[in-house]
Amino acid sequence: MVTREHEHHGDHFVHAAPDDDRTDIEPDDAKLPVDKVVFIGGLLLTLAFVGWGVISPASLASTASAILAAIIDGTGWAYVLATTAFVFFMLFLALSRLGRIRLGKDDERPEFSTVSWISMMFATGMGIGLIFWGVAEPLSHLLTPPMDMAAPESTEAARLGMQYTIFHWGLQPWALYGVVGLALAYATFRKGLPNLLSTIVFPSLDPSHPARRAIDIFGLFITTFGAATSLGLGAIQINSGLARVFGAPISTTVSIIAIVVLTALFVLSAVTGTQRGIKWMANINAVLAVALMVFVFVLGPTVFLMNMFVESFGDYVSQFIPMSFRTGTFGGNEWLSSWTIFYWAWWMSWAPFVGTFMARISRGRTIREFVVCVLIVPTIMSLVWFVIMGGTGIRFQLDGTADMAGSLASGVENTLFTLVEALPVPAVTSVVVVVLIMLFYVAGADSASLVLGMLSQGGSLHPRTWLVVLWGTMIGAVAIALLLAGGLDAIQTTVIVFGIPFLLVMVGVCISLVRQLRAEPVAGEGEKADRTEPLPSNTTGTDGGAQSAAEPTPLLDPSPDNGVPEDERGPVRL
């Protein structure tokens, strides 16, 4: 392996080599015992709500909806302020001197290559959401413009629709994920603490404290139901695709078969670990998604899409501040509550799960690199996706190429298939779409299984296989039970309600994180500088490897260099 070394104003950055160049090390944390209190508590809480959703889905839906409506009406302004504040908080960390701090030991090298790292984050964070809403949301805003600010199906409605769609899937949701992921990665790999939600919520309490265990049980509950809801909705979309491609009937039976097949796939992927199954699944997803985008871009309204990209990017940048602080005080409150603020609450409910997984795969990155690749890169990728897929749907509706409005009225899951059927070789592209949908759901659910295993085993980064299999099977079983009972929407609302109190927790996490980071030595600020070069040979850890003088060896990984020989490591400018 060839490495290069560059120096710029004294800052050094360690570059990740390709994943296949790495040497696997037997993980000591795999021997951690299962936390029976958290495991059993999370299981019982999950089963209790499954029972409610199956026995009386209408009751659960009405109760959760009433609570959610009351919270959004009363605290919508808090969501607007907080989500925007998290964006600026992340940017501040990246641009300040704190951005050079590494999520790991000072000379530690990233565990995954940058491409695999971003692919896994994107597939877990919102990959399937982009498939589900990529055509549907811009089209929905075209037909019902945001806050009645334009006439339906007008060019102004198209512009506003794209602007708000990018806003809903851009910086704000990724900042919510990033705050949790960054705090956890710092605690786990810099401080050697368990990769548990309770670590960043109650860092000073003993892991066996009831408050800490309650937080981890909350994480189990919300992750299980979030993944199960997505899996159930994905099965419905897959059923729609199978009906269009192979003439399969639209029925609950077909959806259940899809859930069973997907469950088997994501459990198999999850038990192989992040270095194999999850990583390669995410990489395949990325390749297929890019191929689909290129196909639609080249054979669709190419010039229109290029113009729309430039204008939509400008609209998003210029209107970011007004959109970020709009609460509907002087009109449009109902639309904002049902779209923007609902989205903020939904992303909040996913932050514990996605943040935990982000932390798991971000070892060795600097804070600056983390922010750029978690906040900026996914926002740009989402912008490109929505402009190509949603922009094509808008153009087809406006010029009469396809009845996109009728497709949307028949179900959100149908819009993507209607779009590809209006392009050449629809039989081939429809099959590709079905495969892409399946793989995205598998990638998201196997990440959830891994996170559930970690939460059940004291934060182990390598949870036991039977735990991962059990929780993966539970996700599939919950999805089937709720699909049969018609309780998917009720559980989705319930998950959002449970995630809302997490907003206050995240504010506290930000304050605590800044205090810890400010106490860190940073390059050029003293003897204990943030070094990325190996230390002299007389400074060693217990295993004889190079070790930073500023930090002890983290608890969860006794290897200071991830098994890479010292002469193969070289800092490269980020």
ABEGO torsion letter per residue (X at the ends): XBBBBBBBGGBBBBBBBBAAABBBBBBAAAABBBBAAAAAAAAAAAAAAAAAAAABAAAAAAAAAAAAAAAAAAAAAAAAAAAAAAAAAAAAAAABAAAABBBEBAABBBABBAAAAAAAAAAAAAAAAAAAAAAAAAAAAAABBBGGABBBGBAAAAAAAAAAAAAAABAAAAAAAAAAAAAAAAAAAAAGBBBBAAAAABAABBAABAAAAAAAAAAAAAAAAAAAAAAAAAAAAAAAAAAAAAGBBBBAAAAAAAAAAAAAAAAAAAAAEAABAAAAAAAAAAAAAAAAAAAAAAABBAAAAAAAAAAAAAAAAAAAAAAAABAGAAEGAAAAAABAAAAAAAAAAAAAAAAAAAAAAABGBBAAAAAAAAAAAAAAAAAAAAAAAAAAAAAAAAAGABBAAAAAAAEAAAAAAAAAAABBGAAAAAAAAAAAAAAAAAAAAAAAAAAAAAAAAGGBABBBAAAAAAAAAAAAAAAAAAAAAGAAAAAAAAAAAAAAAAAAAAAAAAAAAAAAAAABBBBGAEABBBBABBBBAABBBAAGBBBBAABBBBAABABAAGGBBAAABBBBBX
